[in-house]
């Protein structure tokens, strides 16, 4: 996973495989992290449960962009 640059910050979207009932389809928890100059700025916590790894990743990036926009 690579960071994206956004307004001088490095942002990360995370997709964490949820361990659920073996008979259920895989789900992913999404979260986001923001760093600047290799230093931690903020993390979202779990944003929700998503059907795909990509959806979880995108949600984390969207959260990070919104956080930066509201704190900039």
VOLUMVEX-380291 format. One line per field, with one value per atom (N, C-alpha, C, O): x, y, z; atom name. Coordinates in steps of 0.1 Angstrom, whole numbers, plus 2048, in hexadecimal, padded with zeros to 3 digits. Atoms other than C-alpha are relative to their C-alpha. Layout:
BEGIN
xx <- [X_...]
yy <- [Y_...]
zz <- [Z_...]
atom <- [CA_...]
end
This chain:
BEGIN
xx <- [808_800_809_813_7F8_80D_7F8_7EB_807_805_7FD_804_803_7F4_804_802_7FE_7FE_7F3_7ED_80C_7E3_803_804_7FE_7E9_80C_80B_7F4_80C_800_80A_801_801_801_7FF_800_806_7F3_7F2_80D_7E4_800_805_801_7DE_7F2_7EB_80C_7BF_803_80B_7FE_7BE_7F4_7E9_80B_7AA_805_80F_7FC_7AB_7F5_7E9_809_79C_7F9_800_807_781_7FE_7FB_801_780_7F2_7EF_80E_75C_7FD_806_804_748_805_805_7FA_759_7F6_7FA_80A_738_7FC_7F5_804_735_80B_816_7F6_746_80A_807_7F6_766_7FB_7F4_803_762_80C_815_7F4_77B_7FD_7F3_801_77E_808_814_7F8_789_804_7FD_7FC_79D_80A_80E_7F7_7B4_80B_808_7F5_7D5_806_807_7FA_7E5_80E_80F_7F3_80A_805_800_7F9_81F_80E_812_7F1_845_803_80B_7FE_844_7FC_800_806_832_7F1_7EA_80E_811_7F8_7FC_808_7F5_7F2_7EE_80E_7D3_7FD_802_806_7C2_7F1_7ED_80E_79E_7F9_7EF_807_796_7F8_7FA_807_77F_7F4_7EC_80A_769_7F3_7E9_80C_752_805_811_7FE_750_7FD_7F2_802_754_801_808_800_74E_80D_811_7F3_76F_80B_809_7F4_792_802_805_7FF_792_7F6_7FA_80A_772_805_803_7FB_782_80C_80D_7F4_7A2_7FB_800_805_78F_7F9_7FB_806_77B_80A_808_7F5_79B_806_809_7FA_7A9_7F6_7FA_80A_788_800_7FF_800_788_80C_80B_7F4_7AC_7FF_803_801_7A5_7F6_7F9_80A_786_806_803_7FA_799_80A_80A_7F6_7B5_7F8_7FC_808_79B_7FA_7F8_806_78A_809_805_7F6_7AA_80B_814_7F6_7BD_7FF_807]
yy <- [7F4_800_80C_80D_7F4_822_80C_80C_7F4_844_808_808_7F6_85E_80E_810_7F2_883_808_807_7F7_89C_80C_80C_7F3_8C1_800_806_800_8BA_7F4_7F3_80B_89B_7F3_7F3_80E_876_7FA_7FA_806_864_7F1_7ED_80E_83F_7FB_800_807_82A_7F2_7EB_80E_809_7F7_7FB_80A_7EA_7F4_7ED_80B_7D0_7F5_7F8_80C_7AE_7FD_7FB_804_7A7_7F1_7EB_80E_785_7FD_800_803_77A_7F1_7E9_80E_75A_7FB_802_806_743_7FF_7FF_801_741_80D_80E_7F3_766_805_801_7FA_779_809_80F_7F7_78C_80E_813_7F1_7B0_806_800_7F8_7CB_80C_813_7F3_7E6_80A_807_7F5_807_80A_80D_7F5_822_808_805_7F7_83F_805_806_7FB_84D_80C_80C_7F4_86F_802_802_7FC_878_80C_80F_7F5_896_800_7FF_801_896_7F4_7F4_80D_871_800_7F7_800_87B_7FE_803_803_86E_80D_815_7F5_888_7FC_801_804_876_7F2_7EF_80D_854_800_806_800_84D_7F7_7F9_80B_82E_7F9_7FC_808_815_809_80E_7F8_827_7F8_7FE_808_80A_7F3_7F0_80E_7E7_801_805_7FF_7E4_7F2_7E9_80D_7C8_7FD_7F1_802_7CD_807_811_7F9_7D6_80E_817_7F3_7F2_80A_816_7F7_801_805_811_7FC_801_80A_814_7F7_811_80E_818_7F3_82C_808_814_7F9_834_807_812_7FB_839_80D_816_7F4_851_80B_817_7F6_864_807_813_7FB_868_80A_815_7F8_875_80D_817_7F3_88F_809_815_7F8_89B_806_811_7FB_89E_80B_816_7F6_8B2_80D_818_7F4_8C9_807_813_7F9_8D0_805_80D_7FB_8D6_809_80C_7F8_8EA_80E_815]
zz <- [800_800_800_807_801_7F7_804_803_7FC_805_7F4_7EA_80A_7F0_806_812_7FB_7F2_7FE_7F4_801_7FA_808_815_7FA_802_80A_815_7F7_811_80A_811_7F7_825_7F8_7EC_805_81F_806_812_7FB_822_7FC_7F1_802_825_802_80B_7FE_821_803_7FC_7FB_833_7FE_800_801_82D_808_805_7F7_849_7FF_801_802_843_80E_818_7F4_85D_801_7F7_7FE_86B_806_811_7FC_86C_7FE_7FD_803_868_7F3_7E9_80C_84F_7F4_7E9_80A_83C_7FA_7F0_805_837_7F6_7F7_809_81B_807_811_7F9_823_800_7F7_7FF_82F_805_80B_7FC_835_808_805_7F8_850_7F9_7F5_806_841_80A_814_7F7_852_7F8_7ED_806_849_80A_816_7F8_855_7F8_7EC_806_84F_807_813_7FB_852_7F9_7EE_807_84A_804_810_7FE_847_809_812_7F9_853_80E_816_7F2_873_800_7F8_7FF_87E_803_80B_7FE_87C_806_811_7FB_880_7FA_7EF_805_87C_802_80C_7FF_877_809_80F_7FA_889_7F5_7E9_80A_878_7FA_802_807_85E_7FD_7FA_803_857_7FA_7F9_805_848_7F1_7ED_80E_822_7F9_7FE_807_809_7F9_7F7_807_7F7_807_80D_7FB_800_7FB_802_807_7E7_806_808_7FA_7F6_80D_811_7F3_818_7FF_806_803_80B_7FB_800_805_7F8_80B_80C_7F5_817_80A_80E_7F8_82B_7FA_801_807_811_800_802_800_80F_80E_80F_7F2_835_802_807_7FE_835_7F8_7FE_808_819_808_809_7F9_82C_80D_810_7F3_84D_7FD_804_804_83C_7FC_800_805_82B_80B_80B_7F5_84C_80A_813_7F6_860_7F9_800_807_846_800_7FA]
atom <- [N_CA_C_O_N_CA_C_O_N_CA_C_O_N_CA_C_O_N_CA_C_O_N_CA_C_O_N_CA_C_O_N_CA_C_O_N_CA_C_O_N_CA_C_O_N_CA_C_O_N_CA_C_O_N_CA_C_O_N_CA_C_O_N_CA_C_O_N_CA_C_O_N_CA_C_O_N_CA_C_O_N_CA_C_O_N_CA_C_O_N_CA_C_O_N_CA_C_O_N_CA_C_O_N_CA_C_O_N_CA_C_O_N_CA_C_O_N_CA_C_O_N_CA_C_O_N_CA_C_O_N_CA_C_O_N_CA_C_O_N_CA_C_O_N_CA_C_O_N_CA_C_O_N_CA_C_O_N_CA_C_O_N_CA_C_O_N_CA_C_O_N_CA_C_O_N_CA_C_O_N_CA_C_O_N_CA_C_O_N_CA_C_O_N_CA_C_O_N_CA_C_O_N_CA_C_O_N_CA_C_O_N_CA_C_O_N_CA_C_O_N_CA_C_O_N_CA_C_O_N_CA_C_O_N_CA_C_O_N_CA_C_O_N_CA_C_O_N_CA_C_O_N_CA_C_O_N_CA_C_O_N_CA_C_O_N_CA_C_O_N_CA_C_O_N_CA_C_O_N_CA_C_O_N_CA_C_O_N_CA_C_O_N_CA_C_O_N_CA_C_O_N_CA_C_O_N_CA_C_O_N_CA_C_O_N_CA_C_O_N_CA_C_O]
end
